Amino acid sequence: MNDRRDLLILGGGLVGMTLALAAAKKGISSHVVDRADPAALTAEGFDGRASAISTASWNLFTNIGLAPALEPHGCPIASIAVTDQMKPGRIDFQPDSADDTLGRMFANRTLRLALFDAAREQPLIAWHSQAEIVERHRGEHGVSVVLADGNALEASLMVAAEGRGSPTRESAGLAIAKWDYRHRAIIAGLAHEKPHGNVAWEIFYPAGPFALLPLLDDEDGFHRSALVWTVDEDDAAGTLKLSDRAFLAEAAKRMEGMFGELTSVGPRASFPLGFHHTARITADRLALVGDAAHGIHPIAGQGLNLGLRDVGALVEVIADGMRLGLEPGDAQMLKRYEDWRGLDAFSVALATDGLTRLFGLPGRAASAVRRFGMAGVERLPALKDWFMDEARGVSGERPSLLKSYS
């Protein structure tokens, strides 16, 4: 029996699986194909990364039913402090209401566990894990892939959610602008003496940003933060090889004692940093989401949130079209998705790239100019509110799934 579905989602990571669940919420069926083993992806110690989930992204998780599983594990972000080398002139972003947040921090492993558990229970999702794709086809009447085991999967629309090196994007010949920052992000979990107060810190040094993101205390009551430390590519190997004691000493220098003594560091990992943006995010019966469409610097923690905005927009476009009798691969719907997401994604990509370059300028004069600008923003409540709305994902035209209905 041919199990043709509405969507053929290639890539079952955080964005791809969220897309499948969001689509199912609207009655849209999907095949999800991923080469990875879900047991390995959710194993302890596989991936020490954590993600800042914006207000709009949290609304999406709430609206597709994931909030009950996720909420106990999320650490609220009460404010964001932005500073140039811990010198005077910093910006403090804090919502007007004490009950409001700028987002929540989750370990990526926690997000995967919740997504995967929900996907297993959803009959509208056919999940093909540990599957290698050997052929991709997009035709006038539908799309399909052939797996290494010989199985063929068919749908109306193909969605590439495979990440930065998307082979589907490459095979479609979609033009891409990209460059390498020649930096790496070193990721680690820190335990420290003083509580973080639910503050996310973005400390800019000439070599790159040094971000500290609040996590929940562990089961023994130790205070924890996620570290994202950007270093020059040439320095990354040496930094990773430092002993725990030496690594903590280097981190402590950049923190100037604000969390007291650093007591331990978890496993370290590093990831190359680059920029890419596709000229178009659609082709015939094909849509790109997440890093397959746009890869940005983690300077503002917006990468995953940008992909989740893609998810909300694509699902809304498809659901609206299907109510009118159109199929998911219809060219009119893809054009609406292209028009909706193209400008927003490009604007965020350019903004993060600009911030990366601005704060990377060395010298006292450049630092003084940056601090003067930040002090100006600090004195302008309307401008601060605009930046906070952008960070929370609540500005502009939002898909319905990214709105709060409480």
N, C-alpha and C positions, 0 to 999 in steps of 0.2 A: 504494500500500500504506500502510495506517495504522500509523504507528510509535508506538503507545501505550506509554508507559513508566510506571515506578512513581512517580517524582517529577518534578514540574515546578518547577524551581528558578529563581526570578526574581531575577536578580542574580548575576553571576559574578566578584565581587571575592574578597578573601581568605577570607571566611567561606563564601560561596556555593560557590566552587570546592573548598574543603576539604571541604564537605559532600558534593559530588558524588563526590569521590575516596574519602572514607570510606565512603559508601554502596556504591560499586562494590566496595570491599574485602569487603563482606558480600553481594555478588551482587545489589545493588539498582541498577536502571537509572534513568537520569535524562535529562531535557532541561534544559540550562542556557541561559537567555536573558539576554543582556546587551547594552545599547545601545552600550557603549564598543568602541573598536578596540583589541585586545590589543597591537598593535604600538606604539600611542601610549602605552599604560599601562606598557610595559616599556622605553620609550625613555630614554636617558640624560638626566637633568635634569628628567624629567616630574614626579617626586615625591621630594622630599628627606627624606621621613619615614622613621623607623626604628621598629621595634616590639620591645618586650621580650617574648620568648616564655618563658612560665613552664615549670617542670619538667613539669607535667601536659600542657601544650600540646606540648612537645617530644616527650613520649611519644606523643601523637597523630600527630605528623608521622613519628615512627619507625615506628609500627605500620601506617601506610598507605604506607610505602616511600619517603618523601621525605628521610629523614635523610642518605643518601649524597650527594645533590645539595646539601643545605643546609649540612652540617657544616663544610666548609672556609671558609664565609663568615660563620659566627657567632662573636661575641665573648662569651665566658663572663662572667657577672656573678658575681664572687666575693663581693661584699658590697654592702650598701646603707647609705649614710650619710644620716641625716635630721637636719636642723639648722634652728633658727630664727635666720635672719640671721647665720649663722656664729658665733653666740655660744656660750659654754659650755653644756653640758647636752644634747649631741646623742645620738642613738641610732645604734649600729652593729649592723646585722643581718649576721651571718656564720654559715654552717653549721658544725657541729661538725667535720665532715671536710674536710680540705684538698682532697680530690678532688671534693667536692660543689659545686654552684653554686646560685644563686638564679634562674637562667634564662640566656637567651642573647639578645644583641642582633642583629637582622638589619635590613638596609635593606629597606623594603617592596618595592622593585624586585626584590631577590633572591628574596623570597618569591613574588612573582608569576611570575617566570621559572620557578621550580621547579614551581609549581602548574600553570601553563599547559602546560609541556612534558609533564608527566605526564598531563594531561587529553587532550592530543592523541593519546596512545598508548593510551587506555582506551576499548575498544569499548562499554562500558556507559554512556558519556557521549556524548550528542549535544549538541555545543556550537554555539549559535546566537549569534554575536557580531555587533555592529553591527546589532542587530535592534530595531525599535520595536514595542511591543505596542499594538494599537489596541482590543482587546477582551479582557476576562477573564470566565471563566464558572466557577462552582462549582455542581454539581448533585448530585442524589442518587446518581448512579452514577459520577461522575468530575469532573475539572476540565479546562479547556482555555484556551488563549489563541489569538487571531488576530493574526498579525504584519502589519506594513504591506505586506509583499510578497504578502499573501493566504494564506500558509501557516497551517495550524491545527495546533497541537501538543496532544496529549492525555496525561493521566496520571491516577493515582489520587489523589495528594495534591499540593497547591500549597504551595510554601514561599517565603515572602517573605524575601529576603536583599538587599534593595535599599538598605539604609542608612537614615539618619535620616529622610529624607523619603519613605519608602516609599509609593508610590501604591497598592500592593496593600492595605497596612494601612488606608489612608484609605478605599478603596472598600469594604472590609469593615465599616467603621463601628466599629472597635475603639477604645474610649475611651483617651485618653492624657493623662497629667499631664506638663506640661513648663514650663520657665522658662529664661530667658536670663540667663547670668551677667554679661553686659555686659563680657566679657573676650575676648581673642583669644590664641591660642597662636601664637607666632612660632617657626618651625622653621628650623634651619640646622645645617650641619655645621661644626665648629670644628677647626682644626689647632693644636696647642700644643707647647710646648717639652718639658715633662715628661710621662712616661707616666702614664696614669690608674690603673694598678694594678688594672684590672678592677673598679673601684668605681663604682657608680651613686650620684649625689648628688641629693638632693631638698632644696633650700634654700628655705625659706619666707620671703617678704617680704610686707609688708602689701598690696602691689599684686598679689601672686599668686606661685605657685611658680616657681622657677628650677631646672630639672632638667638635669643633665648625665649622659648615658648613654654607656657605653664602647663604642667601635667598634674594629675591627681597624686596625692601622697600614696606611697606604696602601702602594702598590707602591714608593714612594720612601723608606719608613721613617718618614714623619711620623706622630706620634701624633694620634689623632682622637677626638672625642666628638660625640655628637648633642645639640644644645641644644633644649630645649623651654621657652621663656620666656613666661610668662603676663603680659600687660599689660592695662591698662584699655582698653576699646574706643576711648575718645577719644584715647589715646596711640599706638594701633597704627599708624596711617598715618605719623605722624612717625617712629616707630622704624624702620619699614620703609624710609623714605626716607633714613636716615642713610647716610653714606659707609661703606665697609668699615672704614676707620680709626676713625671715630667709633663705629660699632657695636661693634667689638672693645674699644674703650676703655670703653664702658658695660658690656659683659659682664665685662670684667676687674675692674671695681669690685665686682661682685657675687661674684666668685670669690676675691678677696683673695689672688691670686698662687699658689693651690694647684697649678695646672698650669704655672707659669712664664709665659713670654711667650706670648700668643696670636698665632700667625703668619699665619693666614688664616681667612676665613669663606666658606662655599659659598653658593650661591643661597638666598635667603630666601623663605619663604612664610608665610602666616598663615591660621588657621582659627577661626571663631567658636566659642565654648564655650557649651554649654547642657546641660540635663538633660531627659531624657524617659523615661517608663516607662509601658508599656501595662498596663491593668488585667488584661487577659488576653492570652496569647500564642498562643491557638488560636481557631479558629472552625470551622464546618462545612468539612471537607476543606482546612483551611488551618492552617499552623504558621508562626510568626515566629521568625527566628534573628538573632543579632547586633544591630546598631544599629537594625534595623527594630523590635525589641522593646524595647531599652533603650539609651539613649545616656547615657554618664556622663562626668564630668570626667576628663581624663588624669592627674590628680594622683598616682594610684598605678600607672599604666601597665597597667590591667586591662581596658580596653575590648575589645581583640581577644581576649584570653584568655577573657573572659566569653562572647563569641560562639563560641569554639571549644569551650567546655563545652556550649553549646547543641547544637553539631554532634554531639559524642560521645553526648549523651543521646538526641537524636532518632534517630540511627542505631541505637542499641541498642534503643530502644523499637520501632522499625519492624522490625528484624531478629528480635527476639523474637516479635513478633506474626505475622510471615510464617511463622515456623517452626510456628506453631499454626494456620496456614491463613487468617489474617486478611489483608486487603489494607491497604496503607499508609495509606489515608485513613480507616480504621476509627475510630469515635468513642472506643472504649475506649483505643486506643493514644494518641490525642491527649490524652485526659484524663490518662494516665500521664505524658506529656511535660509537660503543664501543671503537674501537681502536683510533679514532680521539679524543674523549672527555675524555677518562679515565685518560690518563697521565696528561693532562693540569689541569683537575679538582683536581686530587690528589696533584699535585705540588702546586697549589694555596692554597689548604687546609693545607698542611704541612707548607707552608711559613707563613700563618696567625697564625697557632698554635704556631710556633716557635717564632714569634714576640711577641705574647701574653705572652709566658713564659719568654722570654728574658727581656722584659720591666717590668715584674712583680717581678723580683728579687730585694729584698730590700737591703738597705745599701749604704753607700757612695762609697765604692769600685766598686760595680756593676754600680752605676750611672756614675762614672768616666770612666769606661771602655766603657759604651754605648756612652757617649759624645765624647770620643776619636774616636770611630768607626764612628760616624756620621760626625765628623769634617773631617775624612779621605774621606768619600763619597763626602762631599761638595767640596773637592779639586780635585775630579776626574770627569771631565765632561762626559766622556764616560760611567762611571758607573751610574751617575745620569740620563743620557739619557736612559739607559737600564731600570732603575726603572720607569721612566716616561712612557716609551713605554708599560711596563707591566701594569701600572695603567690605561693607556688609552685603553688597550686591542688591541694594534696595532702590537704586536709582534707575531711571530710564524705563523702557517698556519691558516688564517682566512676564515670563510665561506664568500661566495660572498655577502650575505646580510649585512655583517658587514663591507664592504668596501665602501669607498666614490667614487662616480662617477661624482662629480661636477667638 
